């Protein structure tokens, strides 16, 4: 009996590592189920109300099909909720520079990297990259991690009717977007250890050009494209329920974030028109005061108030253009990225389904098909696990970003109205005091 009790006590409890140690993630002894607020979007397109909804998110590892081999990267894969994040990679995109050749005109950006990681040869790197290099990096990340959510790049071409391609405002907007793109990759638990990302940050121009040529040949890429198109044409017969829910969320999110983007752009344009019109009223009141001796001070006071309100409006618009508009538009681009991720996941599953169907009808060598099916099943499982883990991480970041952007705008609006109100109250108080003085003098 004593031996039996010892044997039972020696058995590990659910979620506990045999031989002692901390509970495994997802067990009852760890924060496996997290309660977080997620962005919930109403299906009515006219209703832009965003509200919180409780949802249980399963905590899981973010291992991707292309597992990084660095020991530091493997440690970085598993993060506990109360563990502080130690940032060891700092990237800055700065100093855009125009280049004119006989063939083309393009802009390059200085990319400065500072790091304490051991896999880097130095602690600081400085390279110049053009937009095509960023596109190449994004494509390599998508190839290596097809079901991870790769941060979006700004559009290659500007919308007609907006600013010119090499306008200073456009270049600065793109620089900020490229800066955010690289830093989002650096903050990602898996993408940050991608070898192509490291090459992008450290290699000189000729080294990067040589590295680009080391990829698969044209025929290989064409074969991959043909298989992907064939898989997408066949479609997925039995998409898992959890991915059906993700797909539905993406469709609704895409509709709503595009609508918010359009409304935000319209508000900014109307605010700019309002500012341009208001700027004309100050000088008009100054000119008017020259012909009205009895109300000179009053008219000049109105002009001063208008000028103060113009400055407050300019500051408010600056907050819109720096805080809200870029975030909202980035998530418009993210919606396209999410659709691409789901499409690639479905292609992997469709390839497995076609092999299973071929085996069912014995359309080819069964032994070879069985082996291929086993490999594809592993590939599908890895792809699904990577997407599920990255999906929860992305949703949390999305909610934090959008909440922060709208909170900043709300605070800017409150400050704006306080400034305008204070300007007019000060003017009205001074006018009231002046009128009382004049009234007293008249009595005397």
Phi, psi and omega per residue, in radians:
X1 nan -0.744 3.130
X2 -1.063 -0.762 3.128
X3 -1.098 -0.635 -3.106
X4 -1.188 -0.708 3.109
X5 -1.124 -0.684 3.100
X6 -1.105 -0.696 -3.133
X7 -1.114 -0.713 -3.137
X8 -1.189 -0.702 -3.127
X9 -1.212 -0.443 -3.140
X10 -1.363 -0.307 -3.117
X11 -1.250 2.372 -3.132
X12 -1.206 2.490 3.050
X13 -1.324 2.908 -3.100
X14 -1.028 2.249 3.103
X15 1.472 0.065 -3.103
X16 -1.868 2.467 3.127
X17 -1.295 2.236 3.105
X18 -0.967 2.400 -3.140
X19 1.546 0.149 3.119
X20 1.787 -3.137 3.102
X21 1.870 3.138 -3.070
X22 -1.338 2.693 3.070
X23 -1.091 2.663 3.121
X24 -1.285 2.605 3.074
X25 -1.027 2.392 3.131
X26 1.680 -0.222 3.122
X27 -1.457 3.038 -3.122
X28 -1.189 -0.333 -3.129
X29 -1.522 0.008 -3.122
X30 -2.314 2.859 -3.128
X31 -1.297 1.155 -3.094
X32 -1.236 -0.683 3.107
X33 -1.843 2.080 -3.106
X34 -1.850 2.455 3.063
X35 -1.776 2.030 3.138
X36 -2.346 2.828 3.053
X37 -1.570 2.371 3.097
X38 -2.135 2.754 3.121
X39 -1.323 2.065 3.121
X40 -1.925 2.343 -3.008
X41 -2.082 2.203 3.139
X42 -1.223 2.606 -3.096
X43 -1.326 -0.324 3.125
X44 -1.297 2.107 -3.006
X45 -1.199 -0.398 -3.139
X46 -1.463 -0.216 -3.092
X47 -1.723 1.937 -3.075
X48 -1.731 0.200 -3.084
X49 -1.168 2.263 3.098
X50 -1.912 2.174 -3.118
X51 -2.303 2.889 -3.095
X52 -1.561 2.536 3.113
X53 -2.452 2.239 3.133
X54 -1.200 2.435 3.083
X55 -2.590 2.486 3.095
X56 -1.576 2.124 -3.122
X57 -1.943 2.167 -3.116
X58 -1.346 2.162 3.122
X59 -1.370 2.181 -3.124
X60 -2.581 2.830 -3.126
X61 -1.215 2.620 -3.121
X62 -1.799 0.713 3.108
X63 -1.213 2.335 -3.120
X64 -1.791 2.942 3.087
X65 -1.044 -0.525 3.112
X66 -1.782 1.501 -3.033
X67 -1.269 2.156 3.064
X68 -1.116 2.529 -3.033
X69 -1.671 -0.187 -3.129
X70 -1.139 2.333 3.096
X71 -1.000 -0.682 3.131
X72 -1.114 -0.646 3.139
X73 -1.174 -0.621 -3.135
X74 -1.198 -0.635 3.076
X75 -1.160 -0.668 -3.085
X76 -1.230 -0.282 -3.105
X77 -1.141 -0.649 -3.071
X78 -1.837 1.951 -3.137
X79 -2.086 2.291 3.084
X80 -1.623 2.715 -2.972
X81 -1.067 -0.660 -3.065
X82 -1.680 0.176 -3.138
X83 -1.537 2.182 -3.119
X84 -1.202 2.445 3.134
X85 -1.508 2.215 3.134
X86 -1.793 1.926 -3.111
X87 -1.399 2.193 -3.114
X88 -2.190 0.247 3.137
X89 -2.485 2.052 -3.097
X90 -2.116 2.196 -3.054
X91 -2.208 2.379 3.087
X92 -2.251 2.280 3.028
X93 -1.865 2.118 -2.984
X94 -2.639 3.053 3.005
X95 0.868 1.180 3.032
X96 -1.107 2.493 -3.069
X97 -2.422 2.286 -3.099
X98 -1.505 2.419 3.107
X99 -2.199 2.260 -3.133
X100 -2.087 2.144 3.078
X101 -2.127 3.100 3.117
X102 -1.208 -0.344 -3.079
X103 -1.729 -0.726 -3.010
X104 -2.661 2.904 3.003
X105 -2.121 2.279 -3.106
X106 -2.588 2.919 -3.122
X107 -1.974 2.367 2.992
X108 -1.987 2.723 -3.118
X109 -2.203 2.451 3.074
X110 -1.375 2.220 3.111
X111 -1.964 1.967 -3.130
X112 -1.857 2.226 -3.119
X113 -2.121 2.270 3.029
X114 -2.156 2.290 -3.045
X115 -2.632 2.742 3.041
X116 -2.013 0.217 -3.117
X117 -1.293 2.458 -3.096
X118 -1.238 -0.439 -3.101
X119 -1.320 -0.142 3.070
X120 -1.591 2.493 -3.099
X121 -1.274 -0.373 -3.113
X122 -2.475 2.982 3.137
X123 -1.617 -0.183 -3.123
X124 -2.568 2.402 3.135
X125 -2.349 2.601 3.107
X126 -2.455 2.043 -3.128
X127 -2.356 2.903 3.045
X128 -2.012 2.373 -3.107
X129 -2.335 2.542 3.041
X130 -1.829 3.015 -3.045
X131 -1.036 -0.646 3.138
X132 -1.059 -0.569 3.109
X133 -1.175 -0.673 3.078
X134 -1.130 -0.697 3.093
X135 -1.072 -0.736 3.124
X136 -1.066 -0.777 3.142
X137 -1.065 -0.784 -3.134
X138 -1.060 -0.737 3.119
X139 -1.114 -0.695 3.126
X140 -1.164 -0.658 3.113
X141 -1.161 -0.677 3.107
X142 -1.163 -0.642 3.104
X143 -1.175 -0.731 -3.084
X144 -1.322 -0.581 -3.078
X145 -2.311 1.309 -2.993
X146 -1.093 -0.447 -3.104
X147 -1.969 0.306 2.940
X148 -1.630 2.655 -3.084
X149 -1.545 1.751 -3.116
X150 -1.384 2.307 3.117
X151 -0.992 2.537 -3.105
X152 -1.401 2.699 3.009
X153 -1.705 2.706 3.022
X154 -1.129 2.727 -3.107
X155 -1.041 2.601 -3.139
X156 -1.227 -0.701 -3.109
X157 -2.044 2.484 -3.140
X158 -1.404 2.651 -3.137
X159 -1.187 2.390 -3.134
X160 -1.053 2.406 -3.133
X161 1.685 -0.224 3.100
X162 -1.589 -2.402 -3.110
X163 -1.557 2.842 3.115
X164 -1.234 2.787 -3.045
X165 -1.070 -0.647 -3.092
X166 -1.909 0.384 3.006
X167 -1.143 2.517 -3.089
X168 -1.023 -0.697 3.140
X169 -1.133 -0.708 3.132
X170 -1.143 -0.761 -3.136
X171 -1.088 -0.731 -3.139
X172 -1.182 -0.687 3.094
X173 -1.096 -0.749 3.117
X174 -1.157 -0.692 3.129
X175 -1.023 -0.788 3.127
X176 -1.091 -0.694 -3.138
X177 -1.171 -0.695 3.107
X178 -1.173 -0.655 3.074
X179 -1.056 -0.795 3.135
X180 -1.155 -0.682 3.121
X181 -0.976 -0.875 -3.105
X182 -1.195 -0.652 -3.119
X183 -1.291 -0.514 3.025
X184 -1.164 -0.666 3.066
X185 -1.133 -0.763 -3.132
X186 -1.073 -0.551 -3.115
X187 -1.508 -0.130 -3.115
X188 -1.366 2.347 -3.063
X189 -1.133 -0.353 -3.131
X190 -1.955 -0.846 -3.065
X191 -1.070 -0.541 -3.083
X192 -1.067 -0.381 -3.128
X193 -1.794 0.212 3.101
X194 -1.176 2.386 -3.073
X195 -1.160 -0.668 3.117
X196 -1.151 -0.574 3.072
X197 -1.121 -0.736 3.105
X198 -1.097 -0.757 3.120
X199 -1.087 -0.748 3.137
X200 -1.006 -0.703 -3.072
X201 -1.363 -0.440 -2.942
X202 -2.014 -0.498 -3.003
X203 -1.334 2.482 3.002
X204 -1.253 2.963 -2.996
X205 -0.982 -0.795 -3.100
X206 -1.213 -0.576 3.102
X207 -1.198 -0.703 3.110
X208 -1.133 -0.727 3.114
X209 -1.061 -0.729 3.109
X210 -1.152 -0.678 -3.132
X211 -1.151 -0.650 3.137
X212 -1.071 -0.570 -3.098
X213 -1.326 -0.159 -3.106
X214 -1.443 -0.048 -3.114
X215 -1.267 -3.120 3.134
X216 -1.085 2.646 -3.117
X217 -1.246 3.059 -3.095
X218 -1.080 -0.778 -3.115
X219 -1.114 -0.674 3.116
X220 -1.121 -0.776 3.136
X221 -1.129 -0.673 3.118
X222 -1.134 -0.674 3.107
X223 -1.114 -0.724 3.104
X224 -1.115 -0.700 3.135
X225 -1.134 -0.751 -3.140
X226 -1.083 -0.765 3.137
X227 -1.134 -0.676 3.137
X228 -1.140 -0.735 3.125
X229 -1.133 -0.732 3.130
X230 -1.091 -0.707 3.133
X231 -1.158 -0.698 -3.133
X232 -1.213 -0.539 3.107
X233 -1.199 -0.665 3.134
X234 -1.211 -0.618 -3.131
X235 1.347 3.076 -3.132
X236 -1.875 2.218 -3.103
X237 -1.405 -0.751 -3.051
X238 -2.236 1.328 3.090
X239 -1.276 2.294 3.140
X240 -0.972 2.596 -3.059
X241 -1.015 -0.704 -3.104
X242 -1.109 -0.566 3.107
X243 -1.415 -0.423 2.986
X244 -1.119 -0.732 3.120
X245 -1.130 -0.743 3.103
X246 -1.069 -0.761 -3.131
X247 -1.096 -0.715 3.108
X248 -1.129 -0.722 3.102
X249 -1.053 -0.768 -3.114
X250 -1.084 -0.740 -3.128
X251 -1.092 -0.792 3.140
X252 -1.208 -0.747 3.126
X253 -1.039 -0.739 -3.134
X254 -1.071 -0.757 3.118
X255 -1.083 -0.815 -3.050
X256 -1.238 -0.738 -3.087
X257 -1.233 -0.567 3.049
X258 -1.159 -0.678 3.109
X259 -1.155 -0.763 3.106
X260 -1.080 -0.680 3.132
X261 -1.092 -0.791 3.140
X262 -1.116 -0.749 -3.136
X263 -1.160 -0.700 3.119
X264 -1.098 -0.750 3.112
X265 -1.113 -0.683 3.140
X266 -1.168 -0.732 3.109
X267 -1.056 -0.747 -3.126
X268 -1.110 -0.744 -3.139
X269 -1.123 -0.770 3.131
X270 -1.132 -0.639 3.099
X271 -1.144 -0.676 3.118
X272 -1.155 -0.737 3.103
X273 -1.110 -0.702 3.114
X274 -1.085 -0.728 -3.142
X275 -1.141 -0.766 3.135
X276 -1.050 -0.691 3.131
X277 -1.239 -0.715 -3.115
X278 -1.142 -0.560 -3.136
X279 -1.104 -0.396 -3.122
X280 -1.369 -0.416 -3.040
X281 -1.285 -0.567 3.127
X282 -1.032 -1.000 3.112
X283 -1.042 -0.582 3.123
X284 -1.090 -0.755 3.133
X285 -1.185 -0.575 3.081
X286 -1.144 -0.787 3.108
X287 -1.117 -0.685 3.134
X288 -1.088 -0.677 -3.101
X289 -1.114 -0.430 -3.131
X290 -1.182 -0.405 -3.101
X291 -1.868 0.048 -3.122
X292 -2.249 1.534 -3.053
X293 -1.130 -0.569 -3.063
X294 -1.250 -0.436 -3.074
X295 -2.176 0.556 -3.115
X296 -1.040 -0.888 -3.081
X297 -1.119 -0.663 3.141
X298 -1.126 -0.824 -3.124
X299 -1.141 -0.689 3.102
X300 -1.167 -0.614 3.095
X301 -1.149 -0.695 3.072
X302 -1.088 -0.740 3.135
X303 -1.071 -0.701 3.115
X304 -1.116 -0.747 3.108
X305 -1.076 -0.756 3.132
X306 -1.080 -0.716 3.130
X307 -1.096 -0.725 3.117
X308 -1.142 -0.678 3.109
X309 -1.172 -0.606 3.093
X310 -1.105 -0.757 3.126
X311 -1.114 -0.714 3.115
X312 -1.138 -0.656 3.121
X313 -1.167 -0.712 3.106
X314 -1.058 -0.734 3.114
X315 -1.134 -0.680 3.116
X316 -1.125 -0.739 3.124
X317 -1.157 -0.625 3.091
X318 -1.091 -0.680 3.087
X319 -1.122 -0.684 3.095
X320 -1.099 -0.816 -3.056
X321 -1.259 -0.403 -3.111
X322 -1.746 -0.503 -3.050
X323 -1.795 -0.912 -2.987
X324 -1.531 -0.960 -3.001
X325 -1.009 -0.811 -3.136
X326 -1.123 -0.673 -3.128
X327 -1.144 -0.843 -3.128
X328 -1.067 -0.774 -3.112
X329 -1.204 -0.592 3.081
X330 -1.052 -0.696 -3.139
X331 -1.355 -0.336 2.917
X332 -1.097 -0.786 3.109
X333 -1.183 -0.609 3.092
X334 -1.069 -0.619 -3.135
X335 -1.081 -0.667 3.064
X336 -1.176 -0.684 3.100
X337 -1.062 -0.761 -3.132
X338 -1.093 -0.705 3.099
X339 -1.095 -0.676 3.096
X340 -1.138 -0.678 3.114
X341 -1.105 -0.796 3.121
X342 -1.102 -0.650 3.123
X343 -1.127 -0.728 3.136
X344 -1.195 -0.636 3.080
X345 -1.107 -0.758 3.139
X346 -1.130 -0.600 3.117
X347 -1.130 -0.698 3.111
X348 -1.123 -0.758 3.125
X349 -1.196 -0.660 3.137
X350 -1.102 -0.643 3.098
X351 -1.115 -0.703 3.083
X352 -1.138 -0.768 -3.130
X353 -1.045 -0.684 -3.130
X354 -1.169 -0.634 3.114
X355 -1.200 -0.710 3.115
X356 -1.115 -0.700 3.114
X357 -1.139 -0.705 3.114
X358 -1.117 -0.664 3.113
X359 -1.185 -0.654 -3.132
X360 -1.071 -0.723 -3.112
X361 -1.688 0.102 3.090
X362 0.900 0.912 -3.128
X363 -1.458 -0.128 -3.112
X364 -2.687 -3.036 3.140
X365 -1.057 2.043 -3.035
X366 -1.156 -0.670 -3.134
X367 -1.102 -0.787 3.131
X368 -1.127 -0.715 3.130
X369 -1.131 -0.706 3.135
X370 -1.063 -0.715 3.113
X371 -1.155 -0.750 3.129
X372 -1.135 -0.673 3.133
X373 -1.113 -0.712 3.108
X374 -1.047 -0.758 3.125
X375 -1.159 -0.720 -3.129
X376 -1.186 -0.609 3.083
X377 -1.075 -0.736 3.076
X378 -1.105 -0.704 -3.124
X379 -1.134 -0.741 3.115
X380 -1.115 -0.749 -3.138
X381 -1.092 -0.776 3.110
X382 -1.100 -0.752 -3.139
X383 -1.100 -0.753 -3.136
X384 -1.132 -0.782 -3.137
X385 -1.112 -0.722 3.128
X386 -1.096 -0.766 -3.117
X387 -1.162 -0.760 -3.118
X388 -1.079 -0.755 3.140
X389 -1.167 -0.767 -3.103
X390 -1.237 -0.530 3.131
X391 -1.097 -0.784 3.131
X392 -1.156 -0.704 3.102
X393 -1.090 -0.758 -3.126
X394 -1.144 -0.744 -3.132
X395 -1.071 -0.717 3.127
X396 -1.128 -0.765 3.112
X397 -1.111 -0.728 -3.137
X398 -1.052 -0.810 -3.125
X399 -1.091 -0.764 -3.139
X400 -1.111 -0.746 -3.113
X401 -1.128 -0.834 -3.079
X402 -1.209 -0.715 3.108
X403 -1.072 -0.773 -3.137
X404 -1.117 -0.718 -3.109
X405 -1.118 -0.810 -3.115
X406 -1.257 -0.553 3.073
X407 -1.142 -0.742 3.111
X408 -1.083 -0.727 3.134
X409 -1.128 -0.733 3.125
X410 -1.069 -0.753 3.126
X411 -1.140 -0.682 3.090
X412 -1.102 -0.710 -3.141
X413 -1.129 -0.749 3.111
X414 -1.056 -0.795 3.141
X415 -1.116 -0.659 -3.135
X416 -1.097 -0.863 -3.114
X417 -1.181 -0.574 3.082
X418 -1.129 -0.723 3.131
X419 -1.123 -0.818 -3.132
X420 -1.115 -0.752 3.140
X421 -1.101 -0.734 3.138
X422 -1.108 -0.662 -3.139
X423 -1.118 -0.822 -3.108
X424 -1.256 -0.636 3.102
X425 -1.116 -0.710 3.108
X426 -1.103 -0.724 3.128
X427 -1.134 -0.800 -3.108
X428 -1.148 -0.639 3.111
X429 -1.114 -0.786 3.139
X430 -1.123 -0.653 3.117
X431 -1.177 -0.680 3.116
X432 -1.110 -0.779 3.112
X433 -1.078 -0.708 -3.137
X434 -1.132 -0.725 3.136
X435 -1.148 -0.669 3.101
X436 -1.113 -0.694 3.112
X437 -1.085 -0.821 -3.114
X438 -1.114 -0.671 3.129
X439 -1.123 -0.693 3.119
X440 -1.159 -0.719 3.133
X441 -1.114 -0.671 -3.139
X442 -1.130 -0.633 3.125
X443 -1.149 -0.690 -3.131
X444 -1.218 nan nan
